[in-house]
Amino acid sequence: MARAIGVVPAAGAGSRLWPFRATKELIQVGYHTVPDGGPGRLVPRTAIDHVLTALRRGGVDDVLVVLSPAKWEVFRYLGTGREVGLNLAYLCQEQPRGMPGAIDLAHPFLADRTVCMGMADTVVAPADCFARLRAFHEDHRADLSLGVFPTDQPHMVAPVVMAPEGGRVRQIVDKPEEPPVANTWGIAVWSASFTELLHDMVATAEPAGDAELLLSDAFSRAMQSGLRVFGLPFDEGSYHDIGTSAGLIRARALLEPRPSAEEDPRSSQSGAADHSAAGHLSALSL
């Protein structure tokens, strides 16, 4: 299997969570256990920890994280990557040019390596999704392979229409009013052919006011250009976009265990709060 490198774009402004102004990539989403000489103890996991852990489990050792000048808290948190078992390096996107522009900053460092790309504000399962997608990519001799996850909100993401046999991608639609399928791409693996296509697309893009380039557009251009684009459905998997309040609440409800009444020192006072929280979850259709 070709040596891989990870790319994690994390330069977005987080406008969908406005007026929340803290770095969304460092929002707590779940816990993990760290050794302490005994059975271990639970410590919080941040949103970006999830994608980095998935990349490491997929056999990726080196990861480029793309930040904006306002996101240096992420650098301070992650450092060299030793705590997550990775070699991390950082790139700075000074001007917002969308996700394609952020990823293309890594172009000088990608050479002929297989790229594994995941987003810092999404949490996906299964845990071995990158390992399985890398193997699928190699087996299909693909130029671009997409990990496709079920979702009940396809109108908010980017559904992928695939051929019934073989997984060849036929169409990718960004935030459609009438989604053709109830899924979305969530991770991607690609070869040098797509790296170069993306680089050319970013280099020749015409300024369009406030509109940013979309990675889904680059995927569509890859198909139009004759590249081999495949999708691997993770029908048993899950996809959570924590860049929205509803997605964040849903992910935390699933990944963060709630203490029992005996464990929660606020239990005698928490009844009204629990009813309020339950009502809020219901209102968000979670």
Secondary structure, 3 states (H helix, E strand, C coil): CCCEEEEEEECCCCHHHCCCCCCHHHCEEEEEEECCCCCCEEEEEEHHHHHHHHHHHCCCCEEEEEECHHHHHHHHHHCCCHHHCCEEEEEECCCCCHHHHHHHCCHHHHCCCEEEEECCCEEEECCCHHHHHHHHHHHCCCCEEEEEEECCCHHHCCCEEECCCCCEEEEECCCCCCCCCCEEEEEEEECHHHHHHHHHHHHHCCCCCCCCCCHHHHHHHHHHCCCCEEEEECCCCEEEECCCHHHHHHHHHHHCCCCCCCCCCCHHHCHHHHHHHHHHHHHCCC
